[in-house]
Amino acid sequence: MDTLARLDARLRELAERRDYSGIALITGPDGVVFSGCHGLANRADRVPVTPATRFGLASFTKMFTAVAVADQVRAAGLDTRGFATGVVDILPPERRPSTLVPEVTLHHLLTHTSGIADYAEEEGDEAVDYADLWVDRTCYRMRRPIDFLPLFGDLPPYRPPGGPFRYSNAGYVLLGLVIEELAGQPYIDVVTERVFGPAGMGDSGFFPLDEVRPNLAVGHLRPTEPGRPWRTNIYSIPIVGGADGGACCTAADVDRFLRRYDDGTLLGRELTEVMLTPRVPVDPGLDMGYGVLIFPDRWGHGGGDPGFEMLAHRMPKQDATVVALCNVTEVAGEVRDLLVETVHATL
């Protein structure tokens, strides 16, 4: 059995043993190396996953936000020192946290070192289940970055800016507000025009859960106990994605984004290198750039929301991209590792 056949067999095993449902994609210098679709885009109607299926990307969307911020820095005629601009110098008082200190810069927000309080804490003893945020809040009202500000705008910072990495969804909500302030347009419109358009991502977008759209995977929540039904995530995430997460893409569009990012199409070569420069250590062998996680052999991001999970990475040495999109949780990391292992074995 050759390497690609072994990969396919292992993914089929995950589908049978772990209810894996999603798309696994590898592209190389000559195009698609492997593409595998498994499971169901909609379990209720038995709709299979296909290459045209669009999945929620959760926090991978932060890469789009970071590119849009860099594009606005460039459009404003600023050099790379523009990332040292204070957020209070951009956002008026009514569109920023009341507790935001003047020292917080775009650099701090992009690298998760701002020290501002988060509305969805993901680390330590204060970590919360994201779905729990919407038990007593109306998730269908969360349509723009400003709608999230009341969730954290009056909370005190947990540390001064410039300290160690601490993942912050609220920091990227603020970046969404920065983008709107600089561009004079809604965040979603800016990303659609300035990121999706130049990257050729014609199947990507921010799709409200109450709109009927074709080829959208349903986010599936596993049964709470044996014998109970699967559920959807419609009450577990905001109604539409925004600056900290929730765009929807096909695997092919994620690949297009990473390749157009890497070759300078989106930001030009000099600014791309600025974005992909390691800035802050996250873990041994892993650093944070501007909106991008950087490993020794690859860079990219992941995302996890109730019902969706994904990881995608660019591997420049092999001119390869790996994309793992899932509409179930607890399996994307294993799929990604299989894809990276296959790249090392074949390219």
Helices and strands as residue ranges (DSSP letters): H 3-18, E 22-28, E 31-38, E 40-42, E 47-48, E 55-56, G 58-60, H 61-75, G 80-84, G 87-89, G 93-95, H 106-110, G 124-126, G 130-134, G 139-141, G 145-148, H 149-152, H 169-183, H 187-191, I 192-196, H 197-199, E 220-221, E 231-232, E 248-249, H 251-262, H 269-275, E 280-283, E 286-288, E 293-294, E 299-305, E 308-315, G 316-318, E 320-326, H 332-346
